[in-house]
């Protein structure tokens, strides 16, 4: 059988170690699908219900494995649907290759049906590489270039294939042009070597850090493979470790050196130590929320990042180190002077202990309606020590940030910089594919789940034992509180009747599903779902009036919150009752 371009593409993906492609077929990629079919013993195709989910799955796969994620969609609307998931990959700096179809080259420019020029549409998102393939001779080479660029730049690459090119003979050269010679195809390189730091940069960084009296560390997901090195440097500097939300898994939450997260979803001790520190070491993060960082001039700053373009975005930098986090910290450690004065660290360890007691007090099993903090605490208690938790954006990110404990080999993923709704379920599907022996849990809101809920059926069909926990407040909870914090009474953010029963949907798909409204039955229901051998879902009704309070409430936030109530917040009594109950529980702790 003559090899076609679609098969040539599939073979080259396999050469790069790609074992899974997420996507949805269409007449714009039939030639590519035939190529995937011919390589089906080496290349799995995961059929999804929506192209957005395919892009999220490719992104989640890349986040969890460090390898390139691959998604495919048909021409026109299919290519358009990929965009949200691809922006998630771009903004969180993970390598993804998107493959799209295109109309036959002979009709391009004639206002043909579904003639959306994906290469033009993707100009912003596909910053690593972006090309429409026009000649079968290009295929192996441009696949190499696209994947190398996606890995090197940790971003999105895109290849678009016209229909006639997809089914052309792989060796065909339709233009019969004069060529200087065909270059040999280089062997794929799946992983990249760690980048060492320049010695002079390390010396400058050590000088700044050794001069500091109150040193703090801020670590992000770029340091996820440098846990031991982060802890060793923090111990030498007597430095508290503050974590970004995406970097939650870098250091165990129960380790004595960390004070937890930073920002709106962070902890009070982390925020206060940022206000006091005189030196800040940033590792693997370009944390975007400047108001939570030291004031300019307050602290000297050292930043370590493998991407030089991300250094100095938020604060003036006194020492910049462009290198892999693990290698840089290994090189830096012998140059640091161990601290005997650990009073700054001790102060914030005590503050962290008090904060944790307050958070545990909110995990109250006696509250009805069910407190969302209690829901995630039940998941936290029952999950395995190597469980992967995926999360959507919204109030659930607050509960996961504060009540999902990183210990052992647990991991945590969400849409960091894009902060989009709906990736939690597709992430779980992709990560369960990548790690079939691990427990993978999607902790999602009712709003995010409803957007791509058909992918639970994908999990059932592929026999993926993912667990889905739905924090169901029948509202867009984060938007509700954002309206109030701005000083406006809430408007059109709560759903009316009937309320959904997603557990019924799970059972209709052939999975395990249970609806929970009674706090007394919640812990047992979560344990049963996690123990179920196949896909399982717990739909838990939680208190819709539970506010995701900032770690440290600022004057402007309190002022706007009060103004919203004075203007006629429709659920003020229930909300005030919830806030009062939370405060009573904290005082009892």
PAZAFI-381032 format. One line per field, with one value per residue (C-alpha): x, y, z negated; residue number from 0. Coordinates in steps of 0.25 Angstrom, whole numbers, plus 5000, padded with zeros to 4 digits. Example, Ala and Ser with C-alpha at 12.3 -4.5 7.8 and 13.67 -1.06 7.14 Angstrom:
2
c1 5049/5055
c2 4982/4996
c3 4969/4971
resi 0/1
END
This chain:
589
c1 5000/5006/5009/5001/5005/4995/5003/5017/5012/5008/5021/5029/5021/5024/5038/5037/5032/5017/5008/4995/4987/4974/4964/4951/4950/4944/4944/4955/4965/4961/4974/4981/4971/4975/4989/4987/4978/4990/4999/4989/4997/5007/4999/4986/4975/4966/4953/4947/4933/4938/4951/4953/4954/4965/4974/4972/4976/4988/4992/4989/4997/5009/5008/5008/5019/5028/5026/5019/5004/4997/4983/4976/4964/4957/4957/4948/4940/4949/4961/4954/4950/4964/4968/4964/4972/4984/4984/4985/4997/5004/5001/5006/5018/5016/5019/5007/5006/4993/4989/4978/4972/4970/4962/4968/4979/4972/4960/4967/4964/4950/4941/4940/4932/4939/4951/4957/4972/4977/4991/4986/4976/4988/4998/4997/4995/5005/5017/5027/5024/5012/5012/5002/5008/5008/5017/5018/5033/5032/5026/5037/5045/5034/5029/5043/5044/5030/5033/5047/5041/5030/5040/5050/5041/5031/5019/5010/5013/5003/5003/4991/4989/4981/4972/4979/4993/4988/4985/4996/5007/5018/5029/5022/5028/5016/5024/5036/5045/5060/5065/5079/5078/5069/5075/5076/5066/5072/5069/5058/5062/5051/5057/5066/5079/5078/5084/5095/5097/5108/5118/5118/5103/5103/5114/5105/5093/5100/5106/5091/5086/5097/5095/5080/5075/5061/5061/5049/5047/5036/5036/5027/5024/5038/5044/5035/5046/5055/5049/5061/5069/5059/5058/5073/5075/5063/5069/5083/5077/5067/5056/5041/5037/5025/5018/5010/4997/5003/5015/5007/5014/5028/5029/5020/5009/5013/5028/5032/5039/5027/5016/5007/5002/5002/4992/4977/4976/4989/4991/4992/5006/5011/5006/5011/5025/5026/5023/5034/5045/5058/5062/5054/5059/5049/5051/5043/5033/5029/5017/5008/5001/5011/5003/5006/5021/5030/5029/5040/5052/5047/5055/5067/5063/5069/5062/5065/5058/5061/5055/5062/5050/5042/5053/5050/5036/5030/5041/5055/5065/5078/5083/5078/5082/5077/5077/5070/5065/5070/5084/5085/5081/5091/5102/5097/5096/5111/5113/5103/5106/5097/5089/5090/5079/5066/5056/5050/5047/5042/5033/5025/5025/5017/5008/5007/5003/4992/4987/4986/4978/4968/4967/4964/4953/4946/4946/4934/4926/4914/4910/4898/4898/4911/4924/4932/4944/4939/4937/4951/4956/4949/4956/4969/4968/4963/4973/4985/4999/5002/4989/4988/4977/4973/4965/4956/4956/4947/4944/4948/4962/4962/4957/4968/4979/4976/4971/4977/4990/5003/5010/5017/5017/5004/5002/4993/4989/4980/4980/4990/4991/4979/4970/4960/4948/4946/4960/4959/4952/4960/4973/4968/4965/4979/4987/4980/4984/4999/4999/4989/4994/4991/4979/4974/4964/4957/4952/4942/4931/4917/4919/4932/4927/4915/4923/4930/4923/4922/4936/4932/4926/4940/4946/4936/4938/4953/4951/4959/4956/4957/4949/4941/4937/4927/4926/4912/4907/4898/4905/4917/4923/4936/4928/4918/4929/4936/4924/4922/4936/4935/4924/4912/4901/4902/4894/4891/4901/4893/4885/4870/4862/4863/4877/4885/4888/4901/4901/4890/4898/4910/4901/4895/4909/4911/4920/4918/4910/4905/4898/4901/4893/4895/4908/4907/4908/4919/4932/4926/4922/4935/4943/4933/4935/4951/4950/4942/4950/4944/4940/4933/4926/4921/4912/4912/4903/4911/4907/4906/4908/4922/4931/4945/4952/4966/4977/4978/4966/4970/4963/4958/4952/4945/4940/4934/4928/4921/4916/4910/4902/4897/4892/4884/4891/4880/4886/4892/4886/4891/4904/4906/4902/4912/4923/4919/4920/4933/4939/4933/4940/4953/4952/4949/4962
c2 5000/5014/5022/5035/5048/5045/5032/5040/5049/5038/5031/5043/5046/5032/5034/5046/5036/5042/5030/5038/5048/5054/5059/5059/5054/5062/5063/5073/5062/5049/5047/5049/5040/5029/5031/5030/5017/5011/5013/5010/4999/5010/5022/5023/5032/5037/5041/5053/5060/5074/5079/5089/5076/5070/5083/5082/5068/5070/5081/5073/5062/5071/5077/5064/5057/5068/5062/5068/5067/5066/5069/5069/5076/5077/5090/5102/5101/5089/5097/5109/5100/5096/5111/5112/5099/5103/5117/5109/5102/5115/5123/5112/5109/5095/5088/5085/5081/5085/5079/5084/5081/5091/5091/5086/5095/5097/5104/5113/5128/5124/5127/5112/5105/5105/5113/5118/5120/5113/5118/5132/5129/5123/5134/5138/5125/5116/5125/5113/5109/5111/5106/5101/5089/5090/5079/5065/5066/5076/5066/5059/5072/5081/5071/5071/5086/5088/5078/5083/5097/5093/5086/5097/5109/5101/5106/5103/5099/5097/5090/5091/5081/5083/5071/5068/5069/5059/5048/5051/5040/5043/5043/5052/5065/5072/5084/5077/5088/5089/5086/5088/5074/5067/5069/5057/5056/5057/5047/5052/5057/5055/5062/5074/5074/5083/5096/5100/5114/5124/5125/5140/5140/5130/5138/5151/5143/5137/5151/5157/5145/5144/5159/5157/5157/5153/5144/5138/5128/5128/5116/5112/5101/5103/5097/5085/5075/5082/5079/5074/5086/5096/5090/5090/5104/5109/5102/5108/5122/5120/5124/5121/5116/5122/5115/5120/5112/5105/5102/5096/5082/5087/5085/5077/5085/5079/5082/5092/5101/5105/5115/5111/5119/5134/5143/5143/5128/5128/5129/5141/5137/5136/5150/5156/5151/5157/5170/5168/5161/5169/5158/5150/5138/5134/5121/5116/5126/5140/5142/5152/5158/5169/5175/5162/5163/5172/5187/5192/5196/5188/5175/5171/5161/5148/5141/5127/5123/5115/5125/5139/5146/5143/5149/5163/5164/5168/5174/5180/5169/5170/5156/5148/5134/5127/5112/5100/5101/5088/5090/5105/5102/5090/5100/5111/5103/5102/5117/5120/5124/5115/5124/5123/5133/5126/5136/5141/5126/5123/5135/5130/5116/5120/5128/5117/5107/5117/5118/5103/5102/5112/5105/5092/5098/5102/5087/5085/5072/5078/5089/5088/5092/5085/5094/5093/5092/5079/5073/5075/5071/5057/5056/5060/5049/5038/5040/5032/5038/5039/5044/5054/5065/5073/5086/5096/5111/5117/5116/5102/5106/5113/5101/5092/5102/5102/5088/5079/5075/5072/5060/5048/5048/5056/5065/5077/5083/5095/5105/5115/5128/5126/5122/5117/5108/5094/5087/5079/5067/5067/5068/5056/5048/5051/5049/5035/5031/5035/5029/5017/5012/5025/5031/5043/5052/5064/5074/5083/5092/5090/5101/5096/5081/5085/5091/5078/5068/5059/5055/5047/5038/5038/5033/5021/5017/5017/5010/5021/5020/5035/5040/5053/5061/5073/5084/5088/5102/5103/5116/5123/5125/5132/5142/5144/5148/5157/5165/5167/5171/5181/5187/5182/5173/5160/5159/5147/5137/5127/5117/5115/5102/5091/5088/5078/5064/5060/5047/5042/5046/5038/5026/5028/5028/5014/5020/5021/5033/5037/5050/5056/5066/5061/5064/5051/5043/5051/5044/5030/5034/5040/5027/5018/5026/5026/5011/5008/5001/5010/5024/5030/5043/5050/5061/5069/5080/5091/5104/5114/5126/5121/5133/5130/5140/5145/5141/5155/5164/5177/5190/5193/5178/5180/5193/5188/5176/5185/5194/5183/5178/5192/5193/5181/5168/5158/5147/5156/5148/5134/5140/5147/5135/5127/5137/5138/5122/5122/5132/5125/5112/5119/5125/5111/5105
c3 5000/5004/4992/4992/4985/4973/4971/4972/4961/4952/4954/4951/4938/4934/4936/4926/4916/4917/4913/4912/4921/4915/4925/4933/4947/4959/4974/4973/4967/4973/4979/4966/4959/4969/4966/4951/4954/4961/4949/4939/4933/4929/4928/4919/4924/4913/4918/4911/4911/4913/4919/4907/4899/4908/4907/4891/4892/4900/4890/4878/4884/4886/4872/4865/4874/4879/4893/4905/4905/4918/4922/4936/4941/4955/4963/4960/4947/4942/4942/4936/4924/4921/4917/4903/4899/4907/4900/4887/4892/4897/4885/4875/4884/4888/4901/4910/4925/4931/4945/4953/4966/4978/4991/5004/5008/5022/5015/5005/5007/5014/5001/5000/4989/4976/4982/4969/4971/4958/4960/4959/4948/4940/4942/4927/4920/4928/4924/4925/4940/4950/4964/4974/4981/4997/5001/4997/4997/4985/4975/4968/4967/4962/4952/4946/4946/4940/4929/4926/4925/4916/4907/4907/4905/4897/4905/4916/4930/4941/4955/4964/4976/4988/4991/5004/4998/4987/4997/5007/5008/4997/5007/5017/5022/5029/5033/5039/5035/5035/5021/5015/5009/4998/4985/4976/4965/4951/4940/4931/4917/4908/4895/4894/4886/4873/4875/4865/4860/4863/4851/4850/4849/4838/4831/4832/4827/4815/4811/4811/4803/4793/4790/4787/4773/4775/4788/4794/4806/4816/4824/4836/4845/4852/4840/4839/4841/4832/4818/4811/4816/4812/4798/4797/4801/4792/4780/4782/4784/4772/4782/4782/4796/4802/4814/4826/4828/4841/4832/4821/4823/4822/4807/4798/4791/4778/4778/4767/4777/4785/4782/4794/4805/4809/4815/4814/4812/4803/4788/4778/4774/4788/4791/4778/4780/4794/4787/4777/4785/4789/4800/4809/4817/4828/4835/4847/4846/4852/4842/4849/4837/4833/4822/4814/4816/4808/4811/4821/4813/4801/4804/4813/4823/4829/4840/4846/4859/4871/4879/4879/4885/4872/4863/4857/4862/4848/4840/4842/4841/4834/4839/4851/4853/4866/4864/4861/4846/4841/4847/4843/4828/4828/4833/4823/4810/4807/4809/4798/4784/4774/4765/4750/4748/4751/4744/4757/4761/4747/4747/4760/4756/4744/4752/4762/4751/4746/4761/4763/4750/4755/4769/4761/4753/4766/4770/4761/4764/4756/4765/4774/4785/4787/4786/4798/4789/4783/4797/4801/4788/4790/4803/4797/4786/4795/4807/4809/4806/4821/4825/4836/4834/4846/4843/4851/4849/4839/4824/4825/4827/4814/4807/4814/4811/4796/4793/4803/4796/4805/4798/4803/4818/4820/4831/4834/4848/4852/4863/4857/4865/4874/4862/4872/4868/4872/4872/4860/4866/4879/4871/4863/4875/4881/4869/4866/4880/4877/4863/4863/4850/4842/4835/4843/4837/4844/4834/4842/4841/4846/4856/4862/4862/4870/4881/4885/4877/4889/4887/4875/4885/4892/4879/4878/4893/4891/4877/4870/4855/4853/4841/4842/4830/4833/4823/4827/4823/4835/4838/4844/4830/4833/4842/4831/4821/4831/4833/4818/4816/4827/4818/4827/4823/4830/4843/4852/4846/4839/4847/4845/4844/4848/4841/4849/4844/4850/4843/4852/4864/4859/4857/4871/4877/4870/4859/4844/4839/4825/4821/4807/4800/4786/4779/4771/4784/4791/4785/4788/4802/4806/4801/4809/4821/4820/4817/4830/4840/4852/4855/4843/4840/4827/4829/4815/4812/4805/4798/4809/4799/4795/4798/4803/4794/4797/4788/4783/4785/4790/4786/4800/4801/4788/4792/4805/4799/4789/4800/4808/4796/4793/4808/4807/4808/4809/4801/4790/4778/4783/4786/4773/4766/4773/4770/4756/4755/4761/4751/4739/4744/4746/4732/4726/4733
resi 0/1/2/3/4/5/6/7/8/9/10/11/12/13/14/15/16/17/18/19/20/21/22/23/24/25/26/27/28/29/30/31/32/33/34/35/36/37/38/39/40/41/42/43/44/45/46/47/48/49/50/51/52/53/54/55/56/57/58/59/60/61/62/63/64/65/66/67/68/69/70/71/72/73/74/75/76/77/78/79/80/81/82/83/84/85/86/87/88/89/90/91/92/93/94/95/96/97/98/99/100/101/102/103/104/105/106/107/108/109/110/111/112/113/114/115/116/117/118/119/120/121/122/123/124/125/126/127/128/129/130/131/132/133/134/135/136/137/138/139/140/141/142/143/144/145/146/147/148/149/150/151/152/153/154/155/156/157/158/159/160/161/162/163/164/165/166/167/168/169/170/171/172/173/174/175/176/177/178/179/180/181/182/183/184/185/186/187/188/189/190/191/192/193/194/195/196/197/198/199/200/201/202/203/204/205/206/207/208/209/210/211/212/213/214/215/216/217/218/219/220/221/222/223/224/225/226/227/228/229/230/231/232/233/234/235/236/237/238/239/240/241/242/243/244/245/246/247/248/249/250/251/252/253/254/255/256/257/258/259/260/261/262/263/264/265/266/267/268/269/270/271/272/273/274/275/276/277/278/279/280/281/282/283/284/285/286/287/288/289/290/291/292/293/294/295/296/297/298/299/300/301/302/303/304/305/306/307/308/309/310/311/312/313/314/315/316/317/318/319/320/321/322/323/324/325/326/327/328/329/330/331/332/333/334/335/336/337/338/339/340/341/342/343/344/345/346/347/348/349/350/351/352/353/354/355/356/357/358/359/360/361/362/363/364/365/366/367/368/369/370/371/372/373/374/375/376/377/378/379/380/381/382/383/384/385/386/387/388/389/390/391/392/393/394/395/396/397/398/399/400/401/402/403/404/405/406/407/408/409/410/411/412/413/414/415/416/417/418/419/420/421/422/423/424/425/426/427/428/429/430/431/432/433/434/435/436/437/438/439/440/441/442/443/444/445/446/447/448/449/450/451/452/453/454/455/456/457/458/459/460/461/462/463/464/465/466/467/468/469/470/471/472/473/474/475/476/477/478/479/480/481/482/483/484/485/486/487/488/489/490/491/492/493/494/495/496/497/498/499/500/501/502/503/504/505/506/507/508/509/510/511/512/513/514/515/516/517/518/519/520/521/522/523/524/525/526/527/528/529/530/531/532/533/534/535/536/537/538/539/540/541/542/543/544/545/546/547/548/549/550/551/552/553/554/555/556/557/558/559/560/561/562/563/564/565/566/567/568/569/570/571/572/573/574/575/576/577/578/579/580/581/582/583/584/585/586/587/588
END
